[in-house]
């Protein structure tokens, strides 16, 4: 293996630029696409101005709540600037949270808490207003509940020793435990993650597709070395051509896996996205084997590259990026999809069986030399 | 010693080699001539274990080709008509690459010396920038890394300049006479064959080659 590694290094040295490019392509493309879509999502959000006349827990929480409104971007600015920008239609609407907001909430007083402004072009005004109303309703409700508990305590002359804050915390906990409606979205069975800014694509799904393309293209060495005149020399070396190819397949798979592990760390650090390492190992082995076997079918790299791009496009479409899953009745497409087992962890698919079967056929097949 | 007995090869119904019998000793250079398609390359491929004969037997150093193909391959060096090199590698990288895969380990100094013996000095140059003659020399040098006792050369000097041709010829002569290698050589250049080979076998029944060999003063042996 040491000798094979030495020979492979000579090849890698000659093609280091393309090798490094295609090895790093999946991670760079994934980070690039996700970041670009996030920026795009951010840029397409409607700007809404919020004026904070007091910096209290309640007022800050309300701002955080408004920020959860889909497709709304909050700008915290002084009132004069906000109204000026509203006139110029640089802001969709403006909400002024007045001084004494927290105090009034705690006193269950709902009048004159917030002043809102809108223009004839405002369209984010209504959803934001609804969010504010529901928040105020919810918070004043909690205060009211706390006051009621305190009154009952006095009426029945009991002493539970509960403070006003403890009652509010308890009601928050009950609210969370008995949430009426909880929604979550996932892509092709990918793990569900609560996030304020959910990406448009599954990060690992996108990476897997990019990785499929780079793996296929980097396995062009199989064609170049099988079609080279040098293949006849393998009859007179320590290694047969088959053994040489097999050991190089292992080397490439290890190289890819090292890059995969770096990808796991990087994507976790940037997006907080994790993947099951065992799923990743199975995905890598099957993908490397498939690229290796596919390359055996070609005599020219040009045709192989064309097929590689075509297959990647096909998998991208059938993975739900263009045609949402369930639109077609072609369930067998899912069975043949190399990306789905990575995301779902279901390894026993038609895809894995086919790859294993063809690998066995390749291993038992006799090799021939042509001088 | 190489011993070939009643060797025949057929492709379908076409008989290429018909009951060929010959022997070669250490230090001998044997020439094979014949028209295109007569079976010279087929004969070399069979001797290089790259092709199977239809019938007959071959042994090298008393080891049968049928029984010990793997051991035979360690003793055989083959230089085909096509140049089998990595074009984008340098001379050094090509030598190191095939040394790493070889049964015999050689240092870089030894590999370089092998090239120098063949008057191939451009150690760090990329193969694609080399002349045809240099490429042929490197092609031959790589086939000698594992120190074969039988060297099979299929038109090794085709398309190269006279100087390189002479240098290769002189090197092959040295290999046979001073290092005891057996060399079987095919070529269409009758001057080359005449200068280098002690025995010349004529493959096929073409009277042209028989007559030509007689003109060069060689007794043709018909296979």
Interface residues (C-beta under 8 A of the other chain):
Chain A: X3 X4 X6 X7 X10 X14 X228 X229 X230 X231 X232 X233 X234 X235 X236 X237 X238 X239 X244 X369 X370 X371
Chain B: X41 X44 X45 X48 X49 X50 X51 X73 X74 X76 X77 X78 X80 X82 X83 X84 X85 X86 X88 X89 X93 X96 X97 X98 X100 X101 X102 X103 X142 X143 X146 X148 X154
